């Protein structure tokens, strides 16, 4: 179906799986949506196969037809390959638009590119929103977490649609709400979307979300590996353990699907499905962006960085296979000597606690990074709101996020999540198990990089005096980089003339 009537409330460009699902979500909530795809046949097949959506789909064979089909000010979502693909669409579309029309980039764009696009389009009188969209295909179809950044008046124009299609959670418990059937609007609940801030703020927060997601996934993999190699559980038994953990403080989407993955049997061989999957992980770059940005801004985020490095190590499969034949580890293979059966439950509890403590540290690092970004980019971020909109729809949705929301509502200027009383007590209660797991993993030769990096971060953060006093003295010795003194105010720097250290020190 094609039309030139100006009756669609919003448009969408790009009908890959995410685009199709988001378009159907919008239409299911009563909004008429015009859709365009570079391949006209794909657009027409999509429209023809969904004739009865409540809002209605308007198929458009050209970009000009899409623009002509929309009410003013026009609102158009772009869901194409990030980077050059997005710029190509914007370049074709911008000349067809009028002042105050709104473009919404829903892809995984780098926040710096979003800042540049917003500035470029503002010069033409157009408004631009960079909106993180999290939740994968299912989230796009039935309710994602949405993180919009841009001009606030542009957000106000988009807000009714974003509020309608976002995932919904119970405002008191933070638990996701479900409709009576898929696609049916949910009555009540808080929408998992909120205005994040100007220009690239939305895409920046989405990037940090993805960095935290990298950490979450790596921690779960380490817990799985420890349960298999140290406790001697089968994949199905580990899946049952994760399912049990999902009923407590670790309740989350990723724990839930992990339990299901580990219960899956390969239809070809009859083996556990996880055993036929090659141990090389891919990545699309957002975790790497998070780690690079943390380094650029001098914010410690070792858990997230180790999760990225773990994927990199996994990718060199052939080298690892060769190294396994030549590099020695502990005298006994961990899998050949699992803990005694009477110690299994205690070991599982310890791994549970290690996972929870590492998770707290990973989120603390992500929120620290966003805190630093405010100064770097001139944003004012509401961390309670960010945690709130992550409670449903997104990949890292978890009951745990309700506690983060409460922490930042209690103290909006909280310096670090670890300092909130709830999380301070949680780690204090569980850290003995956490330390035992990290130590045992090292002794038995089982890699647990995110568990260990999180523990090092925690111990460093709680340490009033670190050995970097020696490091700074070294820097002054070989490079005259100067140093601060413990008996002088911060900001005063001194230098010793090292070839003749008996000479009086000088203020740099």
C-alpha positions in Angstrom: 0.0 0.0 0.0 1.4 3.4 -0.9 -0.1 6.8 -0.1 0.7 10.5 -0.4 -1.8 11.5 2.3 -0.2 13.5 5.2 -1.7 11.2 7.9 1.2 9.2 9.3 2.3 10.3 12.8 5.9 9.0 12.4 8.1 7.4 9.7 10.8 4.7 9.8 13.6 4.0 7.4 15.3 0.6 7.5 13.3 -2.6 7.6 15.8 -5.1 8.9 14.6 -7.2 11.8 14.9 -4.3 14.4 13.2 -1.9 12.1 10.3 -4.2 11.4 9.8 -5.0 15.0 9.9 -1.4 16.1 7.5 -0.4 13.4 5.0 -3.1 14.5 5.4 -2.0 18.1 4.5 1.6 17.2 1.6 0.5 15.0 0.3 -1.8 17.8 0.1 1.2 20.1 -2.3 3.0 17.7 0.2 5.2 15.8 0.1 5.3 12.1 3.6 4.8 10.8 5.1 5.2 7.3 7.9 2.8 6.4 10.6 2.9 3.8 13.3 0.4 2.8 16.0 0.8 0.1 14.6 -2.5 -1.4 11.0 -1.7 -2.3 10.0 -5.3 -2.5 11.0 -5.9 1.1 8.9 -2.9 2.2 5.9 -4.0 0.3 6.1 -7.6 1.6 6.3 -6.3 5.1 3.3 -4.0 4.8 1.3 -6.7 3.0 2.0 -9.2 5.7 0.6 -7.0 8.5 -2.6 -5.5 7.2 -4.5 -5.2 10.5 -2.3 -3.3 12.9 -4.3 -0.9 15.1 -2.4 2.2 13.9 -1.7 1.1 10.3 1.4 0.8 8.2 1.9 3.2 5.2 4.3 1.7 2.7 6.5 4.3 0.8 8.5 3.4 -2.3 10.7 6.6 -2.1 12.0 8.9 0.5 10.0 11.7 -1.0 6.8 9.7 -0.6 7.8 9.0 3.0 8.3 12.7 3.7 5.0 13.6 2.0 3.1 11.0 4.0 3.9 12.6 7.4 2.2 15.1 9.6 4.2 18.2 10.5 6.6 18.6 12.2 7.7 15.3 10.7 9.3 12.7 12.9 11.4 10.0 11.1 13.3 7.1 12.7 16.5 5.9 11.0 17.4 2.3 11.7 20.2 1.5 9.3 23.8 0.4 9.7 25.6 2.8 12.1 28.2 5.1 10.7 28.4 5.8 7.0 25.0 4.2 6.4 23.3 6.6 8.7 25.1 9.6 7.2 24.1 8.5 3.7 20.4 8.4 4.7 20.6 11.8 6.4 22.2 13.4 3.4 19.4 12.1 1.1 16.7 13.0 3.6 17.7 16.4 4.9 17.0 18.4 1.6 13.4 17.0 1.6 12.6 18.3 5.1 11.5 21.6 6.6 12.5 23.6 9.6 11.7 21.9 13.0 11.3 18.4 11.4 12.9 15.7 13.6 15.2 12.9 12.7 15.7 10.1 15.2 18.7 7.8 15.0 17.9 4.6 16.7 21.1 2.7 15.8 24.2 2.0 17.9 25.8 5.2 16.9 29.0 6.6 18.6 28.0 9.5 20.7 30.6 11.8 19.2 29.1 11.2 15.7 25.7 12.0 17.2 27.0 15.3 18.5 28.3 16.2 15.1 25.1 15.2 13.3 23.0 17.2 15.7 25.2 20.3 15.1 25.1 19.8 11.3 21.3 19.4 11.2 20.7 22.3 13.6 22.5 24.6 11.1 19.8 23.6 8.6 17.0 24.3 11.1 16.3 20.5 11.7 16.1 18.8 15.0 18.0 15.5 15.8 17.6 12.9 18.5 20.1 10.1 19.1 18.2 7.5 20.9 19.6 4.3 22.4 17.3 1.3 21.8 18.0 -1.7 23.9 16.3 -5.0 24.2 17.2 -6.7 21.0 14.6 -8.0 18.5 12.1 -8.9 21.3 12.5 -5.6 23.0 12.0 -3.7 19.8 8.8 -5.6 19.2 7.2 -5.7 22.6 8.9 -2.9 24.6 12.5 -1.7 24.6 14.4 0.6 26.9 14.8 3.9 25.1 17.5 6.5 25.8 16.9 9.7 23.8 19.2 12.6 23.7 18.9 15.9 21.8 17.0 19.1 22.1 14.4 18.9 24.8 11.6 20.3 22.6 12.3 17.5 20.1 12.0 15.0 22.9 8.7 16.5 23.9 7.4 15.9 20.4 8.5 12.3 20.4 7.7 11.6 24.0 4.1 10.3 23.6 5.2 7.6 21.1 8.4 6.6 23.1 6.4 6.4 26.3 3.8 4.2 24.7 6.1 1.7 23.0 8.7 1.4 25.8 8.8 -1.5 28.3 6.8 -0.9 31.4 7.7 -1.7 35.0 5.9 -1.7 38.4 6.9 1.6 40.0 7.3 0.1 43.4 9.1 -3.2 42.7 10.8 -2.4 39.4 9.5 -5.7 38.0 8.7 -5.7 34.2 5.0 -5.7 33.4 3.6 -7.9 30.6 0.4 -7.4 28.5 -2.3 -10.0 28.3 -0.8 -11.0 25.0 2.2 -10.0 23.0 1.8 -6.5 21.4 -1.2 -5.6 23.6 -0.7 -2.2 25.3 0.1 -2.5 29.1 -2.1 -0.7 31.5 -0.2 1.4 34.1 3.4 1.0 34.9 6.3 3.3 34.4 7.7 3.5 30.8 11.4 2.6 30.5 12.3 5.8 28.7 13.3 9.3 29.8 15.0 12.3 28.4 18.7 11.8 29.0 20.2 15.1 27.9 21.5 17.2 25.0 23.1 16.1 21.7 24.9 12.7 22.2 23.9 12.0 25.8 21.4 9.3 24.8 23.8 7.4 22.7 26.5 7.8 25.3 24.3 6.2 28.0 23.5 3.4 25.6 27.2 2.8 25.0 27.8 2.6 28.8 24.8 0.2 29.0 26.5 -2.0 26.5 29.8 -1.9 28.3 28.0 -3.0 31.5 26.3 -5.7 29.4 29.8 -7.0 28.3 30.8 -7.2 32.0 27.6 -9.0 33.0 27.9 -11.6 30.2 31.6 -12.2 31.0 30.9 -12.7 34.8 28.2 -15.2 34.0 30.5 -17.1 31.7 33.1 -17.2 34.5 30.6 -18.4 37.0 29.6 -21.2 34.5 33.2 -22.1 33.9 33.9 -22.3 37.7 30.8 -24.5 38.3 31.8 -26.8 35.5 35.6 -27.1 36.2 35.8 -26.7 39.9 32.4 -28.1 41.1 32.0 -30.7 38.3 28.5 -29.8 37.3 27.0 -30.7 33.9 25.6 -27.9 31.7 22.0 -28.9 32.6 22.9 -28.8 36.4 24.5 -25.4 35.9 21.4 -24.2 34.1 19.3 -25.3 37.1 21.6 -23.5 39.4 21.2 -20.3 37.4 17.4 -20.7 37.3 17.5 -20.9 41.1 19.7 -17.9 41.4 17.3 -16.0 39.2 14.8 -16.1 42.0 17.0 -14.0 44.3 19.3 -10.9 44.1 20.7 -12.1 40.7 17.2 -12.0 39.1 17.9 -10.7 35.6 17.2 -11.2 31.9 20.8 -12.5 31.3 20.7 -15.0 34.1 17.2 -16.2 32.9 18.3 -16.8 29.3 21.6 -18.4 30.5 19.5 -21.0 32.4 17.6 -21.7 29.2 20.7 -21.9 27.0 22.3 -24.4 29.3 19.2 -26.6 29.3 19.2 -26.7 25.5 20.2 -29.9 23.8 21.8 -29.8 20.3 19.3 -31.2 17.9 22.0 -32.7 15.7 24.3 -34.5 18.2 22.1 -34.8 21.3 24.9 -33.2 23.3 24.4 -30.1 25.5 24.0 -27.3 23.0 26.7 -25.2 24.7 29.2 -27.9 24.0 28.9 -27.6 20.3 29.3 -23.8 20.2 32.8 -22.7 19.4 34.4 -20.7 22.2 35.2 -17.6 20.1 33.0 -14.5 20.9 32.3 -11.7 18.6 31.7 -8.0 19.4 30.3 -5.0 17.6 32.5 -2.3 19.3 30.4 -0.7 22.0 32.3 -2.4 24.8 35.5 -1.3 23.3 34.2 2.3 23.0 33.4 2.2 26.7 36.8 1.0 27.7 38.6 3.5 25.4 36.5 6.4 26.7 37.2 5.3 30.3 40.9 5.5 29.5 40.6 8.8 27.7 38.8 10.3 30.7 41.0 8.6 33.4 38.1 6.7 34.9 38.8 3.2 36.3 36.6 0.6 34.5 38.7 -2.6 34.7 35.8 -5.0 34.8 34.4 -3.8 31.6 37.8 -3.6 30.0 38.6 -7.2 31.1 35.3 -8.3 29.5 36.4 -6.9 26.2 39.8 -8.4 26.5 38.3 -11.8 27.3 36.5 -11.7 24.0 39.7 -10.7 22.3 41.5 -13.7 23.8 38.7 -16.0 22.8 39.1 -14.9 19.2 42.7 -16.3 18.9 41.4 -19.9 19.1 44.2 -21.5 17.1 46.9 -19.9 19.2 45.2 -21.0 22.4 44.9 -24.6 21.2 48.7 -24.6 20.4 49.5 -22.8 23.7 47.5 -25.4 25.7 50.0 -28.1 24.6 53.1 -26.1 25.6 52.3 -23.8 28.6 52.1 -25.4 32.0 49.4 -24.7 34.5 48.7 -26.1 38.0 49.9 -29.7 38.5 46.4 -31.1 38.4 43.7 -30.4 35.9 40.9 -28.6 37.8 38.2 -30.7 36.0 39.9 -33.9 37.2 39.7 -33.0 40.8 36.4 -31.1 41.5 35.6 -30.1 45.1 34.2 -33.0 47.2 30.4 -33.5 46.9 29.9 -32.4 50.5 31.5 -29.0 49.7 29.5 -28.4 46.5 26.7 -26.2 48.0 29.2 -24.1 49.8 31.2 -23.6 46.6 28.1 -22.7 44.6 27.2 -20.1 47.3 30.7 -18.7 47.0 30.5 -18.4 43.2 27.0 -16.8 43.6 28.5 -14.2 45.9 31.5 -13.6 43.7 29.1 -13.0 40.8 27.0 -10.5 42.8 30.0 -8.6 44.2 31.6 -8.3 40.8 28.3 -7.2 39.3 28.1 -4.3 41.8 31.6 -3.2 40.9 30.9 -3.3 37.2 27.8 -1.1 37.5 29.7 1.2 39.9 32.3 1.7 37.1 29.6 2.4 34.5 28.0 5.0 36.6 31.4 6.6 37.5 32.0 6.9 33.8 28.7 8.6 33.1 29.5 10.9 36.1 32.8 12.0 34.5 31.1 12.4 31.1 28.9 15.2 32.5 31.9 17.5 33.0 33.5 16.4 29.7 30.4 17.1 27.6 28.4 19.7 29.6 25.5 17.3 30.4 23.4 16.9 33.6 22.5 13.2 33.9 19.9 11.9 36.3 21.4 8.6 37.4 18.3 7.5 39.3 16.3 7.9 36.0 18.9 6.1 34.0 18.8 3.1 36.4 15.0 3.3 36.4 14.7 3.0 32.6 17.1 0.1 32.6 14.8 -2.0 34.8 12.8 -3.3 31.9 13.1 -3.9 28.2 16.9 -3.8 27.9 19.5 -6.6 27.9 20.8 -5.7 31.4 17.3 -5.5 33.0 17.5 -6.8 36.5 15.8 -6.6 39.9 19.2 -5.2 41.0 18.5 -2.0 39.2 15.7 -1.1 41.5 18.3 -0.8 44.3 20.5 1.4 42.1 17.5 3.6 41.4 16.8 3.9 45.1 20.5 4.6 45.9 20.6 7.6 43.5 17.2 8.9 44.7 18.5 8.9 48.3 21.7 10.6 47.2 21.7 12.1 43.7 25.4 13.2 44.1 26.5 9.8 45.3 30.3 9.6 44.5 30.3 5.9 43.9 27.7 3.2 44.0 29.9 1.2 46.4 29.3 4.0 49.1 25.6 3.5 49.2 24.6 1.7 52.4 22.8 -1.1 50.7 25.7 -2.0 48.4 28.3 -1.4 51.2 26.5 -4.0 53.3 26.0 -6.4 50.4 29.7 -6.6 49.6 30.7 -6.7 53.3 28.5 -9.7 53.7 29.7 -11.5 50.6 33.3 -10.5 50.1 34.8 -13.5 52.0 33.3 -15.9 49.5 34.3 -13.6 46.6 37.9 -13.6 47.7 37.9 -17.3 48.2 36.6 -17.8 44.6 39.2 -15.5 43.1 42.0 -17.2 45.1 40.8 -20.7 44.2 40.5 -19.9 40.5 44.1 -18.6 40.5 45.4 -21.6 42.4 43.5 -24.1 40.1 44.4 -22.2 36.9 40.8 -21.3 35.9 40.7 -17.8 34.3 38.3 -15.5 36.0 39.4 -12.0 34.7 36.2 -10.1 35.5 35.9 -11.5 39.0 39.6 -10.7 39.8 39.5 -7.2 38.1 36.4 -6.3 40.1 38.1 -7.4 43.4 41.2 -5.4 42.6 39.0 -2.4 41.8 37.2 -2.8 45.1 40.4 -3.1 47.1 42.0 -0.2 45.3 39.0 2.0 45.8 38.8 1.3 49.6 42.6 1.7 50.0 43.5 5.1 51.6 47.1 4.8 50.4 48.2 3.1 47.2 51.8 2.3 46.0 51.6 5.0 43.4 53.6 7.2 45.7 56.6 5.1 44.5 55.4 5.3 40.9 55.3 9.1 41.1 58.8 9.2 42.7 60.0 7.0 39.8 58.5 9.5 37.3 60.2 12.4 39.0 63.5 10.5 38.8 63.6 9.7 35.1 61.5 12.5 33.7 61.4 15.3 36.2 57.6 15.0 36.2 57.4 16.4 39.8 55.3 15.1 42.7 52.9 16.3 45.4 53.8 15.9 49.1 51.7 14.5 51.9 52.6 17.4 54.2 51.6 20.1 51.6 48.2 21.1 50.2 47.0 19.4 47.0 48.0 21.1 43.8 51.5 22.1 44.9 54.2 20.2 43.0 57.9 19.6 43.9 61.0 18.2 42.2 64.3 16.7 43.5 67.4 17.2 41.4 68.1 13.4 41.2 71.7 13.5 40.0 72.4 15.3 43.3 69.5 14.2 45.6 71.2 15.9 48.6 70.4 19.3 47.1 67.2 20.9 48.6 64.0 20.0 46.7 62.4 22.7 44.7 58.8 23.6 44.1 58.0 22.8 40.5 
